[in-house]
Structures are given as structure tokens and as C-alpha cells.
Amino acid sequence: MAQQPGAVPSREFLWGIFQSVDKDRSGFISADELQRALSNGTWAPFNSETIRLMIGMFDKQNRGTISFEDFGALWKYVTDWQACFRSFDRDGSGNIDKDELSTALKTFGYNLSDGTVNTIIQKFDRHGGRTILFDDFIQCSVLLNLLTTSFRQYDTDQDGMITIHYDQFLNMVFNIKM
């Protein structure tokens, strides 16, 4: 899947891609079909957790699949993330290292400590290279956004600090739609 970021592809173009991904000709794209169709820049399969997140975001009928009607939004989402990823992959290595991730997170508005950035790298580095691949970058960014949105519900004065009971914390975490 590759196209210019921000460009709106024609319906015919998207239909051709959709049909090539819909291997079983069901009229829907399953998680397995989407995983086989996407590339993270290596020969490894796209992260299954990232696939699950994306299916959940774009599956408007809650079937666990993507219809053609939802596919255009998914296409735009992936191509926009590709452009974003490439803009932070300054050395063109095909992955994001700690410094590149730190720059990306600051650009997204997060002011995180080096220790937190290290923790994020450790969490999303599936290959032991202290770097994050494209699919893991999407997952990291989506998860960070979901956690921040949940946190802000309790951070009513927007000072970056909250005081909550353990029960509230559990409710906050378990109510995150992932």
C-alpha cells in the first residue's frame, strides 16, 4: 500500500486494491488478509496487535472485518502514517530510533522524559534493535493517544497531574477502547 500522503485516490483505484487484498472474495477484508497486504518495511508480517487496532477503528459494523465503504478511510490512515513515519525516520533506516521517537513525540505535543521514551522503545521494539518499525510506530502512537485521552478525563485543570483512587484507575484503563 503506497500512495502520496493526503492524496485522495479514485474509487476505481481503491476497488482494485480492495479486491487484491480480499483474497477469499468475501467482500470484506479480514485481519489476516490485511496483515498479509501491509508492509512494515521488513519481510516480517505486520504486527497483529496493530492490525487488530486498525480493524477496530474502521470496522463500522463490528464484524471484525473492513467493508469496501470503510476501506478508503483505512487506506488514507495508513498512507498518512507512512508519511508521518518517513518524516521522523531522518536516516532513512526504515525504523525509528530513540532520538527520532523523542522528536516525533515532541512534535505530537508530548513532553516525556528520556526514561519514558526508553520505556516506550522497549515496549514496542519487537526485534531487539532499540528501534521501532512502521507498524509498531502506529500502534505506539494510537495507544499513547488513547491513554492520554483517558488521562485527560481526570486531569480537569490540564496540569498533567491527577489524583485518583485505584478503582478509578482500573476503570480508566479497562474502559479504553482498544
Salt bridges, closest charged atoms under 4 A:
GLU49 OE2 - ARG52 NH2 2.50
ASP80 OD2 - LYS76 NZ 2.60
ASP135 OD2 - ARG126 NH2 2.82
ASP136 OD1 - ARG126 NE 2.83
